[in-house]
Each structure stands twice: as C-alpha cells, then as structure tokens.
Amino acid sequence: MSLLILIASILLLLYLISGVKLNAFIALTITAFFAGILKGMPFTDLINSFQQGIGSTLGSLILIIAFGVILGNLLSDSGAAQRISSVMINSFGVKHIKWAMVITGFSVGISMFYNAGFIILIPMVFAVAKSTKQPIIYLGIAMASALSITHGFLPPHPGPTAIAVIFKANIGKTLLYGLIVAIPSLFAAGIIFPEFIKKINAFPPKGLFESKTFTETEMPSFQISIITALVPVILMATATFSELFLAEENSLRSIIIFIGNPTISMLIAILFAVFTLGIFRNRKMQDIMDKSGAALSAATMIILIIAAGGAFKQVLIDSGIGTDLSTFFEKSSLSPLVLGWLIATIIRIALGSATVAGLTAAGIVQPLVAASGVSPELMVLSIGAGSLMCSHVNDTGFWMFKEYFGISVSDTFKTWTIMETIIGVMGLIGVLILNIWIK
C-alpha cells in the first residue's frame, strides 16, 4: 500500500507541474497533503509534519542560501567569478574545461556540505559557461557530480561519518576506500555523462547573477578573487580538521568549529568580500547592497520550492512510508553489501533524504555485518552509494538544481536524476570490486 501511495503521489506531482502547469511550490504542498491523507495520517499530525518539514529544511538552509546568493552576486558583480573562470580556461583549455569543474567541485566538496558548495560554485559555473560558450548544464553536472560524490562517500560528511559510527568502521580506511571508489564514479558521472546532455538548455532566474562582461582592468586579481571565493571553504575545512586533531574540551576547537559553521563562515566570507571586492576597489556600499538585494529577490521562489520539497519529504517520513518499504527487505538472503545498497536506494526513493536513507539502511543491516565478515568500511560506502540513487521530486537537491538552472522537471530527471543514479551504480560496482581484495 505504501508503495502505491508513493507512486500515486509522484504521478500527481508530475501532473500538477507538467500537465496543469501549476507552480512547483503549490504543487509540492498539495502532493504532501495528498500523500499524508492517503496514508491515514491524522490531520493535526499531517499539518505538524508539513510545518516541521518546512522548518527543518529552512532552518538549516535559508541562511546558507541567502548568504550564498549574496556572496555569489559579489563574486559575479565584481568580475571575480569571470577572473577565476578565465584562469581556469587558460589552465585547462576549453576542450578540458569539464575537468576544471570536476576538480574544483571535488576539492570544495571534501570539506563543505553539498548545499553550501553548490551555492558557492554556481556563479563560477555561469561565468565559465559564458566565457567558453559551453552549455551551462554541461558544466553544472560536472560540478554537481563531484559535490554529490564527496557528500555520499567521504567522511567527514555527516552521512558517511554517522554510518561509519554505526558499523564501527575505521574513518581513515573509509576515506581511503571512498577516494578509490570516487574516482571511477566521478569520471562516469562528471566527465562522460555531460557529453550526452549538451543540447539541454538552461534558463537561470534573471538577476540572480551578474551577466556583464568585464574588461581586464575592471576585474580584481586572481589571488584576491580565489581567496575571497574560498574563504568559507577554508573556514569549514579548518573546523573539520580541528574536530579530528583537537581534544573536545579544547576551547580553541570550540571557537574554530563556531567560525567554521556553514552559516557563520558564509557570513564572514560576505564581510571579507565586501571589502576585497567592494570597498577596497572604490565601490559604494549602497551600490553593493542594492545589487545583493536584487539577487536575493530573484532567489525567493527557489527558497520556497526547496522548503516545500522538505515538507513533502517529512510527510513521507512521518507517515511511515519509508519504514514500510524497508521492512520488506529485512529478512533477505542477499549479500549485506548489496542489501544495504538496495535498502538505502528504496528509502532514498521513498523519502528523498540521502542522510535519512543511509542511516535507516545502516540500522537495518547492522546486525548482519558482524556475522558476514564483510568490511564495515565497504558497508559504509555501499550504503552511501545507495543513498544517492534516483533522486527525484521529494529531494530538496532535485529542486535546488532545477530552479538554479531554470530547467523543466523533465530535463531535471534527464540530468540530475540520471547523474545521481550513475554515481550510485558506479559506487556499488566499485565496492563489490574492492570486496574481492579486502576482507
């Protein structure tokens, strides 16, 4: 019954958006209530679940998105994004520009949450696409694939780290094996796959980022541009390493972790950018704030749609749909590596959240791991791969990608969803191959 409700909800959502042409925010809201009512949730619980979904999603994202839009606007409006893109083009050449996107995304993604990394790198993707005349989606998928792989496979990201704790896996080995599995996954999803989606056109919201072409003298130096862009990355990475090397009671660690919080690091980056890309270059504060305010206005609908996607996800979780689907597989005779991947995939499809899918699947198969003798580090990676599979309309990442690039739901399935699925499948293949040598 739960599977039928999930399928019916997804079909309704697709019909409302593609058939009726309803605004995605309204369509997601209607679909969330539809799923909860069919599942028999009490109306009060349904309302509370919907509100909790919006609150939990925006609570963790709204400041990051808002600050990210402002930082992105400062980078693009000052010419810093164009300067970075021009150096990348000269270094890699137009023919190999995808590699620049992949390497940049992977480097940023190791220490930064997916959402924050995506928002920081988006203006660079737009700038590089404009300079090279390459399709935006072509470059955007290369960047997003790298961020997604680090989010799903590599500690210290919360999903893989929490799953490693459940399986008592060695964090260092998990990171090492994760890097081995990540390389072929990244090549397939970030280098090969974009070649098949070049003809898909993107229409980013007008006013989100500066479209002006700057002269050589109008742009800041590469050193200032790249340092400003990487301030949040550096701060978050420092916080991550402090957790690994400083004692929990160390006061310096607390300060570094506070500064490295995604929201705080983005705020610091904005203040830094206001001076390096604005005040020190004789720009008026009023002009800087006016441009930033216009960019925030353009991002309003993006924020609403992401919030509604989070609400839909929460209703699916609280209604028990994900639990119903995963229980079916508990007594399966499959290898724990495949079983963990499959359960994580099912829950990911049902609930949308990669982290929830990973943690739930880990809890289900954890009793099987000790008896099977399977490497706990490989279990972390197999479940991480499954948790990335088949991202669709109940995943906030799906809507973030769709709205920032301004593409249709259908094209988001053809790009984002397939990219995530490629990563998930390649991840499982890599784990199974590693399992031949690692016992």
C-alpha positions as CSV (number, residue, x, y, z in Angstrom):
1,M,0.0,0.0,0.0
2,S,2.8,2.4,0.9
3,L,4.5,1.8,-2.5
4,L,1.2,2.6,-4.3
5,I,0.8,5.8,-2.3
6,L,4.3,6.9,-3.1
7,I,3.8,6.2,-6.8
8,A,0.4,7.9,-6.9
9,S,1.9,11.0,-5.1
10,I,4.8,11.3,-7.6
11,L,2.4,10.9,-10.5
12,L,0.1,13.6,-9.1
13,L,3.1,16.0,-8.6
14,L,4.3,15.4,-12.1
15,Y,0.8,16.0,-13.5
16,L,0.3,19.2,-11.5
17,I,3.6,20.7,-12.6
18,S,3.8,19.4,-16.2
19,G,0.2,19.0,-17.1
20,V,-1.7,21.7,-15.2
21,K,1.4,24.0,-15.2
22,L,0.9,24.7,-11.5
23,N,3.7,26.5,-9.6
24,A,6.1,23.9,-8.2
25,F,5.7,25.3,-4.6
26,I,1.9,24.9,-4.7
27,A,2.1,21.5,-6.4
28,L,4.5,20.2,-3.8
29,T,2.3,21.4,-1.0
30,I,-0.8,19.7,-2.5
31,T,1.1,16.5,-3.1
32,A,2.4,16.4,0.5
33,F,-1.1,16.6,1.9
34,F,-2.3,14.1,-0.6
35,A,0.3,11.5,0.5
36,G,-0.4,12.1,4.2
37,I,-4.2,11.8,3.8
38,L,-3.9,8.6,1.7
39,K,-1.6,7.1,4.3
40,G,-4.2,7.9,7.0
41,M,-2.3,10.5,9.0
42,P,-4.5,12.4,11.5
43,F,-5.0,15.9,10.1
44,T,-3.3,17.5,13.1
45,D,-0.2,15.3,12.7
46,L,-0.2,16.0,8.9
47,I,-0.2,19.7,9.5
48,N,2.5,19.5,12.1
49,S,4.6,17.2,9.9
50,F,4.3,19.6,7.0
51,Q,5.3,22.6,9.1
52,Q,8.2,20.6,10.7
53,G,9.5,19.7,7.2
54,I,9.5,23.4,6.2
55,G,11.1,24.5,9.5
56,S,13.8,21.8,9.5
57,T,14.7,22.4,5.8
58,L,14.8,26.2,6.0
59,G,16.3,26.2,9.5
60,S,19.4,24.6,8.0
61,L,19.3,26.1,4.6
62,I,17.8,29.5,4.4
63,L,20.7,31.5,5.8
64,I,23.2,29.4,3.8
65,I,21.2,30.0,0.6
66,A,20.7,33.8,1.4
67,F,24.3,34.3,2.2
68,G,25.4,32.2,-0.7
69,V,23.4,34.3,-3.1
70,I,24.9,37.5,-1.8
71,L,28.4,36.0,-1.9
72,G,27.8,34.7,-5.4
73,N,26.5,38.1,-6.5
74,L,29.6,39.9,-5.1
75,L,31.8,37.4,-6.9
76,S,30.0,37.8,-10.2
77,D,29.2,41.6,-10.0
78,S,32.8,42.5,-9.2
79,G,34.2,40.4,-12.0
80,A,35.9,38.0,-9.6
81,A,34.0,35.0,-11.0
82,Q,35.0,36.0,-14.5
83,R,38.6,36.3,-13.4
84,I,38.6,32.8,-11.8
85,S,36.9,31.4,-14.9
86,S,39.4,33.0,-17.3
87,V,42.3,31.5,-15.4
88,M,40.6,28.1,-15.3
89,I,40.0,28.3,-19.1
90,N,43.7,29.2,-19.7
91,S,44.9,26.5,-17.5
92,F,42.7,23.6,-18.7
93,G,41.6,24.9,-22.1
94,V,38.1,25.0,-23.4
95,K,38.3,21.4,-24.5
96,H,39.0,20.1,-21.0
97,I,37.0,22.7,-19.0
98,K,34.9,19.9,-17.5
99,W,38.0,18.7,-15.7
100,A,38.3,22.1,-14.1
101,M,34.7,21.9,-12.9
102,V,35.2,18.4,-11.5
103,I,38.4,19.1,-9.8
104,T,37.1,22.4,-8.3
105,G,33.9,20.7,-7.1
106,F,35.7,17.8,-5.6
107,S,38.2,20.0,-3.8
108,V,35.5,22.2,-2.4
109,G,33.2,19.2,-1.6
110,I,35.6,17.3,0.6
111,S,35.2,19.9,3.4
112,M,31.9,21.5,2.6
113,F,28.3,20.5,2.8
114,Y,26.7,19.9,-0.6
115,N,24.3,22.8,-0.4
116,A,26.9,25.3,0.6
117,G,29.4,24.1,-2.0
118,F,26.7,24.2,-4.7
119,I,25.7,27.8,-3.9
120,I,29.3,29.0,-3.8
121,L,30.3,27.4,-7.1
122,I,27.2,28.2,-9.1
123,P,28.4,31.8,-10.1
124,M,31.7,30.3,-11.3
125,V,29.8,27.7,-13.4
126,F,27.8,30.5,-15.0
127,A,30.9,32.7,-15.6
128,V,32.8,29.8,-17.2
129,A,29.8,28.8,-19.4
130,K,29.5,32.4,-20.6
131,S,33.3,32.7,-21.3
132,T,33.6,29.4,-23.1
133,K,30.2,29.4,-24.8
134,Q,29.7,25.9,-23.3
135,P,26.2,24.8,-22.2
136,I,25.5,25.7,-18.6
137,I,24.0,22.2,-17.8
138,Y,27.1,20.5,-19.3
139,L,29.4,22.3,-16.8
140,G,26.9,22.3,-14.0
141,I,26.5,18.5,-13.9
142,A,30.3,18.1,-13.8
143,M,30.5,20.4,-10.8
144,A,27.4,18.9,-9.0
145,S,28.6,15.3,-9.5
146,A,31.8,16.0,-7.6
147,L,30.0,17.6,-4.8
148,S,27.5,14.8,-4.6
149,I,30.2,12.1,-4.5
150,T,32.0,13.7,-1.6
151,H,28.7,14.1,0.2
152,G,27.7,10.5,-0.1
153,F,31.1,8.7,0.1
154,L,33.6,10.6,2.1
155,P,34.0,11.4,5.8
156,P,33.9,13.9,7.4
157,H,30.5,14.5,5.8
158,P,27.7,13.7,8.3
159,G,26.1,10.8,6.4
160,P,29.2,8.6,5.8
161,T,30.6,9.5,9.2
162,A,27.4,8.6,11.1
163,I,27.1,5.3,9.2
164,A,30.8,4.6,10.0
165,V,30.0,5.0,13.7
166,I,27.1,2.6,13.4
167,F,29.3,-0.1,11.8
168,K,32.3,0.8,14.0
169,A,34.3,1.4,10.7
170,N,37.7,3.0,10.7
171,I,37.2,6.6,9.5
172,G,40.7,6.7,7.8
173,K,40.1,3.5,5.9
174,T,36.6,4.6,4.9
175,L,38.1,7.8,3.5
176,L,40.8,5.9,1.6
177,Y,38.4,3.3,0.1
178,G,36.0,6.1,-0.6
179,L,38.5,8.0,-2.6
180,I,39.2,4.8,-4.6
181,V,35.5,4.3,-5.3
182,A,35.0,8.0,-6.0
183,I,37.4,8.2,-9.0
184,P,35.6,6.0,-11.5
185,S,32.2,7.3,-10.2
186,L,33.4,10.9,-10.8
187,F,34.7,10.0,-14.3
188,A,31.5,8.4,-15.3
189,A,29.1,11.0,-13.9
190,G,31.2,14.2,-14.3
191,I,33.2,13.6,-17.4
192,I,31.4,11.1,-19.7
193,F,27.7,11.7,-18.8
194,P,27.7,15.5,-19.6
195,E,28.6,14.7,-23.2
196,F,25.0,13.3,-23.6
197,I,23.2,16.3,-22.3
198,K,24.8,19.2,-24.2
199,K,21.6,20.1,-26.0
200,I,19.5,20.7,-22.8
201,N,19.1,24.5,-22.4
202,A,19.2,26.2,-19.0
203,F,17.4,29.4,-18.2
204,P,18.7,30.7,-14.8
205,P,16.5,33.2,-13.0
206,K,17.1,36.7,-14.2
207,G,19.0,39.0,-11.8
208,L,20.5,36.0,-9.8
209,F,24.0,36.7,-11.0
210,E,25.7,39.5,-13.0
211,S,25.8,38.9,-16.8
212,K,28.1,41.8,-17.6
213,T,31.4,41.1,-19.4
214,F,34.3,42.8,-17.7
215,T,37.5,44.2,-19.2
216,E,40.9,43.1,-17.9
217,T,41.3,46.3,-15.8
218,E,37.8,46.1,-14.3
219,M,38.4,42.6,-12.8
220,P,40.2,42.0,-9.4
221,S,43.4,39.9,-9.4
222,F,43.2,36.1,-9.5
223,Q,44.7,35.9,-6.0
224,I,42.1,38.2,-4.4
225,S,39.3,36.5,-6.4
226,I,40.2,32.9,-5.5
227,I,40.9,33.7,-1.8
228,T,37.6,35.5,-1.4
229,A,35.7,32.7,-3.1
230,L,37.4,30.1,-0.9
231,V,37.1,31.8,2.5
232,P,34.1,29.6,3.5
233,V,35.8,26.5,2.2
234,I,39.0,27.3,4.2
235,L,37.0,28.0,7.4
236,M,34.9,24.9,7.1
237,A,37.9,22.7,6.3
238,T,39.7,24.1,9.3
239,A,36.8,23.3,11.6
240,T,36.7,19.7,10.2
241,F,40.3,19.1,10.9
242,S,40.0,20.7,14.4
243,E,37.5,18.0,15.3
244,L,40.0,15.3,14.2
245,F,43.1,16.7,15.9
246,L,42.0,18.8,18.9
247,A,40.5,17.5,22.1
248,E,36.8,18.0,22.6
249,E,37.4,20.1,25.7
250,N,39.9,22.4,23.9
251,S,38.5,25.9,23.9
252,L,40.3,26.7,20.6
253,R,38.4,23.8,19.0
254,S,35.1,25.3,20.0
255,I,36.0,28.7,18.5
256,I,37.2,27.2,15.3
257,I,34.1,25.0,15.0
258,F,31.9,28.1,15.5
259,I,33.7,30.0,12.8
260,G,33.6,27.0,10.5
261,N,29.9,26.6,10.8
262,P,28.5,26.9,7.3
263,T,26.3,29.9,8.2
264,I,29.0,31.7,10.1
265,S,31.7,31.0,7.5
266,M,29.4,32.3,4.7
267,L,28.7,35.5,6.7
268,I,32.5,36.0,7.3
269,A,33.1,35.4,3.6
270,I,30.5,38.1,2.7
271,L,32.1,40.7,5.0
272,F,35.5,39.8,3.6
273,A,34.2,40.1,0.0
274,V,32.5,43.5,0.8
275,F,36.0,44.9,1.5
276,T,38.2,43.0,-1.0
277,L,35.8,43.2,-3.9
278,G,33.9,46.4,-3.0
279,I,35.3,49.0,-0.6
280,F,39.0,48.4,-1.5
281,R,38.0,48.8,-5.2
282,N,36.2,52.1,-4.6
283,R,32.7,50.8,-4.9
284,K,30.0,52.4,-2.8
285,M,28.3,50.4,-0.1
286,Q,24.9,51.4,-1.3
287,D,25.6,50.1,-4.7
288,I,26.9,46.8,-3.3
289,M,23.8,46.3,-1.1
290,D,21.3,47.2,-3.9
291,K,22.8,44.6,-6.2
292,S,22.8,42.0,-3.4
293,G,19.2,42.8,-2.6
294,A,18.1,42.3,-6.2
295,A,19.9,38.9,-6.2
296,L,18.0,37.9,-3.0
297,S,14.7,38.8,-4.6
298,A,15.5,36.5,-7.6
299,A,16.2,33.6,-5.2
300,T,12.8,33.9,-3.2
301,M,11.0,31.3,-5.3
302,I,14.0,28.9,-5.1
303,I,13.8,29.1,-1.3
304,L,10.0,28.4,-1.2
305,I,10.3,25.4,-3.5
306,I,13.1,23.9,-1.6
307,A,11.0,24.4,1.6
308,A,8.0,22.6,0.1
309,G,10.3,19.8,-1.1
310,G,11.5,19.4,2.5
311,A,7.9,19.4,3.8
312,F,6.9,16.6,1.3
313,K,9.9,14.6,2.4
314,Q,8.9,15.0,6.1
315,V,5.4,13.8,5.5
316,L,6.7,10.7,3.8
317,I,9.0,10.0,6.8
318,D,6.3,10.7,9.5
319,S,3.6,8.7,7.7
320,G,5.8,5.6,7.8
321,I,6.0,5.0,4.1
322,G,9.8,4.6,4.2
323,T,9.7,2.2,7.1
324,D,7.1,0.1,5.4
325,L,9.2,-0.3,2.3
326,S,12.4,-1.1,4.1
327,T,10.9,-3.7,6.4
328,F,10.2,-5.9,3.4
329,F,13.9,-6.4,2.8
330,E,15.0,-7.2,6.4
331,K,15.0,-11.0,6.0
332,S,16.6,-11.1,2.6
333,S,19.5,-13.5,1.8
334,L,21.4,-11.1,-0.3
335,S,25.0,-10.1,0.5
336,P,25.0,-7.3,3.1
337,L,26.8,-5.0,0.6
338,V,24.1,-5.4,-2.0
339,L,21.3,-5.5,0.6
340,G,22.5,-2.3,2.3
341,W,22.7,-0.6,-1.1
342,L,19.3,-1.8,-2.1
343,I,17.6,-0.7,1.1
344,A,19.2,2.7,1.0
345,T,18.0,3.1,-2.6
346,I,14.4,2.2,-1.7
347,I,14.4,4.6,1.2
348,R,16.1,7.3,-0.8
349,I,13.3,6.9,-3.5
350,A,10.6,6.9,-0.8
351,L,11.9,9.8,1.4
352,G,14.3,11.9,-0.7
353,S,16.9,12.4,2.1
354,A,20.2,10.8,1.4
355,T,21.2,11.1,5.1
356,V,18.0,9.5,6.4
357,A,18.2,6.7,3.8
358,G,21.8,5.9,4.7
359,L,21.2,5.9,8.5
360,T,18.0,3.9,8.2
361,A,19.6,1.3,5.9
362,A,22.6,1.0,8.2
363,G,20.4,0.3,11.2
364,I,18.5,-2.4,9.3
365,V,21.6,-4.3,8.1
366,Q,24.0,-3.6,11.0
367,P,23.2,-7.0,12.8
368,L,24.2,-8.9,9.6
369,V,27.6,-7.3,9.1
370,A,29.4,-8.9,12.1
371,A,28.2,-12.4,11.2
372,S,29.0,-12.0,7.5
373,G,32.6,-10.8,7.9
374,V,32.1,-8.0,5.3
375,S,34.4,-5.0,5.7
376,P,32.5,-2.4,7.7
377,E,34.3,0.3,5.7
378,L,32.8,-1.1,2.5
379,M,29.4,-1.3,4.1
380,V,29.6,2.5,4.7
381,L,30.4,3.0,1.0
382,S,27.7,0.7,-0.4
383,I,25.0,2.3,1.7
384,G,26.4,5.7,0.8
385,A,26.1,4.8,-2.9
386,G,22.5,3.6,-2.4
387,S,21.6,6.8,-0.5
388,L,22.4,8.8,-3.7
389,M,20.3,6.8,-6.1
390,C,17.4,8.0,-8.1
391,S,17.0,11.5,-6.6
392,H,13.6,12.9,-7.7
393,V,10.8,15.2,-6.7
394,N,10.9,14.5,-3.0
395,D,14.6,15.6,-2.7
396,T,15.4,19.2,-2.0
397,G,18.6,18.8,-4.1
398,F,16.5,18.0,-7.1
399,W,14.6,21.3,-6.7
400,M,17.7,23.3,-6.0
401,F,19.3,22.1,-9.2
402,K,16.1,22.6,-11.2
403,E,15.5,26.1,-10.0
404,Y,19.1,27.5,-10.1
405,F,19.5,26.3,-13.7
406,G,15.9,27.1,-14.7
407,I,15.1,23.8,-16.4
408,S,11.9,21.8,-16.6
409,V,11.1,18.8,-14.3
410,S,11.6,16.5,-17.3
411,D,15.0,17.9,-18.0
412,T,15.9,17.7,-14.3
413,F,15.2,13.9,-14.5
414,K,17.3,13.6,-17.6
415,T,20.3,15.4,-16.0
416,W,20.3,15.5,-12.1
417,T,18.4,12.2,-11.5
418,I,20.5,10.2,-14.0
419,M,23.7,11.7,-12.7
420,E,22.9,10.7,-9.2
421,T,21.9,7.2,-10.4
422,I,25.2,6.8,-12.3
423,I,27.1,7.7,-9.1
424,G,25.1,5.2,-7.1
425,V,25.5,2.3,-9.5
426,M,29.2,3.0,-10.1
427,G,29.7,3.2,-6.3
428,L,28.2,-0.2,-5.8
429,I,30.3,-1.7,-8.6
430,G,33.5,-0.1,-7.1
431,V,32.6,-1.5,-3.6
432,L,32.0,-5.1,-5.0
433,I,35.3,-5.0,-6.8
434,L,37.2,-3.8,-3.7
435,N,35.5,-6.5,-1.7
436,I,37.4,-9.1,-3.8
437,W,40.7,-8.0,-2.2
438,I,39.6,-6.5,1.1
439,K,38.4,-9.0,3.8
